[in-house]
Amino acid sequence: MADIPGLVEQVADLAVLLSADGIVEGISTNPESPALGCLDHWVGRPFSDFLADESRTKFDARVARLRDEPGLDPRPVEINHVDNANWEAPVRYSLHRVGETGGILLVGRDMQPFADVQQRLLSEQMAREREAQALRGAETFYRVVLEASETPLVLIDPEQGGIRDLNSAAAQLLGSKQDTLRGTSFAQVFEGRRRGEFAEALKSAAADDGASGVDVVSRRNGRVLKVVPGYFRAAGSLYLLARVVAMDESDGAGPEFTGALAALYAETGDAIVLTDAKGLIREANDAFLELVDAPQLRDLRGESLADCLVRGAVDLKLMMEGTARRGRVRRYAAQLKSLVGTRVAVEISVARLRQGGADTGYGFVIRDVALRDAGEGSGEAVAVDDEAMQSVMDLVGTASLKELVSATSDVVEKMCIETAVRLTGNNRVAAAEMLGLSRQSLYVKLRKHGLINSSE
């Protein structure tokens, strides 16, 4: 072993010379590896006495293979040393045959520094997993508390103006879903709001301790709301937590009145439809669903009410324009068409809906007049021009039936044209569309019946 110390100092931390029967004949350690200490007491004792139980089998198998296959250079083997019951050292050995006596030279590298690094990495990984688990727990608590709150809450990034999070109560009040609203611009949720202007309004309201709030109108359902923001700081950044208050509920006549109104809406035999400012259906009661043979409201929500009217956009435009001018329309005669193609005569009353001083849409009360007309017979028939009908009656006995029918047709045609012109407020284009005529054909018939001046 005279040359082993120099070899160890150059290439290894530990060198052990074993006899053919596994007795330690010599040992040398690198002085730069103080963790190994002095191991001279190993000399003269079996090498297996200083191996951990799981390492003995591994080491014996590697030695047996080295001796059975002389031409094979076995791979290094990692084993754990034990000594005095309180010292352990992992060492990676390369095995080398020595001479013809069957001796083996073990050249080892101390693996304790690598084991320490692995242990630190494992500890760090376990610490990160504990932190991640704690973070998931905190997020779960946050979600549960946010959803359990009956107050509509929206978390806003004040710089970007985006919605970071909100609870289901806020999403329902804004007329959409949480996943749809999360990450979008808060200003885009409301009518007539620009991102920069709205962000400044929120900041100003938050600086006033949220006492005033910002009045808004929801773009999706037309509800009049108030956004009451307040600042808070998290992870060094400022955020806004806004309460959303429904002004129509806060300004109402109380819960009893609201409940009674809801019961009337649901139980009345007249159809009731609420639309936005463009005539798109937002809400409708069961009576309306029965009139148009719709199985459920979601089949109609978001569709134009004109799709349910026989004259379509003409009727809807006339009712909305009349309501915009006078505030309401009473007993507008029209026909509804169902989803399966049937038609029913109805009378429609229309009112403009206003909340918080802003227009939010229209309310339509629709009454089926078929049963009433059937019960009253011809007593409610459309009034006709007495003079024109008398002229027709005077022809009886002096003209053929064909001539009588032709004269009667002219009377009915004149009456229908006069009605259309009156309903449309003398709007010739709308009247022509209502009657299914071209504009030129309508003017010809107006001249024919003397309903238009020669100058026109």
Secondary structure by P-SEA (a helix, b strand, c coil): ccaaaaaaaccccbbbbbccccccccccccccccccccccccccccccccccaaaaaaaaaaaaaaaacccccccbbbbbbbccccbbbbbbbbbbbccccbbbbbbbbbaaaaaaaaaaaaaaaaaaaaaaaaaaaaaaaaaaaaaacccbbbbbcccccccccccaaaaaaaccccccccccccccccccccaaaaaaaaaaaaaacccbbbbbbbcccbbbbbbbbbbbbcccbbbbbbbbbcccccccccaaaaaaaaaaaacccbbbbbbccccccccccaaaaaaacccccccccccccccccccaaaaaaaaaaaaaacccccccccccccccbbbbbbbbbbbbbbccccccbbbbbbbbaaaaaaaacccccccccaaaaaaaaaacccccaaaaaaaaaaaaaaaaaaaaaaaaccaaaaaaaaacccaaaaaaaaaaaccccccc
